[in-house]
Amino acid sequence: MLKQYETVFITTPVLSDSQVKEAVKKYRDFITDNNGVIVHEEDWGMKKLAYPIQKKSTGFYYLIEFKAEPTLIAKLEVQYRRDERIIRYLTFSMDKHAVEYAEKRRNVARKDGATDDKTKNKNEE
């Protein structure tokens, strides 16, 4: 049975735009190649970290919301650990309330016109 997950990862700030896009594509493809379905994704851009990680104070944040088998998560996190471009990641299972909240947040953003080039909703494509 497919469960809904949300993963956020932070890439090192020394990467160029094309390198960040390549890293995102790698994980997007990894999820879809392992029978996952991407529901939503957001590029949060470069943000200041709360505390230095690997002597870096900023990083590129990216969020992917997806549906997949629970066995995929361990494989995905192994990929994160092996990739030197990723300095932090967090993946969690969304319960029905989190899914409902995420849908509501996306709908409000769409109504307000807050969706820009950085935010992609896979349901609209």
C-alpha positions in Angstrom: 0.0 0.0 0.0 1.3 3.4 -0.9 1.8 5.9 1.9 2.3 9.6 1.5 5.7 11.0 2.5 7.4 14.4 2.5 11.1 14.8 2.2 13.2 18.0 2.5 16.8 18.0 1.7 19.5 20.7 1.9 22.3 20.9 -0.7 25.6 22.6 -0.1 25.6 26.3 -1.0 28.8 26.0 -3.2 26.8 24.3 -6.0 25.8 26.1 -9.2 22.2 26.3 -10.3 22.7 23.5 -12.8 24.3 21.3 -10.1 21.4 21.8 -7.7 18.9 21.0 -10.5 20.9 17.9 -11.3 20.7 16.8 -7.6 17.0 17.4 -7.5 16.5 15.4 -10.8 18.5 12.5 -9.3 16.1 12.2 -6.3 13.0 12.9 -8.3 14.0 10.1 -10.8 15.0 7.8 -7.9 11.5 8.1 -6.4 9.7 7.6 -9.7 12.0 4.7 -10.8 11.1 2.9 -7.5 7.3 3.1 -8.2 6.8 6.3 -6.3 4.4 9.0 -7.4 5.4 12.6 -6.9 2.5 14.6 -5.6 4.1 18.1 -5.2 7.5 19.7 -5.1 8.8 23.1 -4.0 12.1 24.8 -4.5 12.6 26.9 -1.4 15.9 28.4 -2.6 18.9 29.4 -0.6 18.2 29.9 3.1 20.3 30.6 6.1 20.8 27.6 8.4 19.9 27.8 12.1 23.4 26.6 12.9 26.5 25.8 10.8 26.6 22.4 9.2 30.0 21.3 7.8 31.2 24.9 8.3 28.5 26.2 6.0 25.8 28.7 7.1 23.5 28.6 4.1 22.1 25.9 1.8 19.6 25.2 -1.0 16.3 23.7 0.4 14.1 21.5 -1.7 10.8 19.7 -0.7 9.3 16.7 -2.5 5.9 15.3 -1.5 5.3 11.8 -2.8 3.5 8.5 -2.4 5.5 5.3 -2.2 6.0 1.9 -0.6 7.5 2.2 2.9 10.6 0.2 1.8 11.6 3.0 -0.6 12.4 5.4 2.4 15.4 3.4 3.6 16.8 3.2 0.0 16.2 7.0 -0.5 18.0 7.9 2.8 21.0 5.7 1.8 21.2 7.7 -1.4 21.1 11.0 0.6 23.9 9.7 2.9 26.1 8.7 0.0 25.7 12.1 -1.8 28.3 14.6 -0.7 26.1 17.4 -2.1 23.4 16.8 0.5 24.3 18.3 3.9 20.9 17.5 5.7 17.7 15.7 4.9 14.4 14.8 6.7 11.8 12.4 5.4 8.6 11.7 7.3 5.3 9.8 6.8 2.3 12.1 6.5 -0.8 11.2 8.4 -4.3 12.2 7.1 -4.1 15.5 8.9 -0.7 16.4 7.4 -2.0 15.5 3.9 -5.1 17.6 4.4 -3.0 20.5 5.7 -0.6 20.3 2.7 -3.5 20.2 0.2 -5.0 23.2 1.9 -1.7 25.1 1.9 -1.2 24.4 -1.8 -4.8 25.6 -2.7 -4.4 28.8 -0.7 -1.1 29.5 -2.5 -2.7 28.9 -5.8 -5.7 31.2 -5.1 -3.4 34.0 -3.9 -1.3 33.7 -7.0 1.7 33.0 -4.8 2.8 30.1 -7.0 5.8 31.1 -9.0 8.4 29.4 -11.2 10.0 27.9 -8.1 6.9 26.0 -7.1 5.6 23.2 -9.2 2.3 21.3 -8.6 2.4 17.9 -10.3 -1.4 17.8 -10.4 -1.5 20.8 -12.8 1.0 19.4 -15.3 
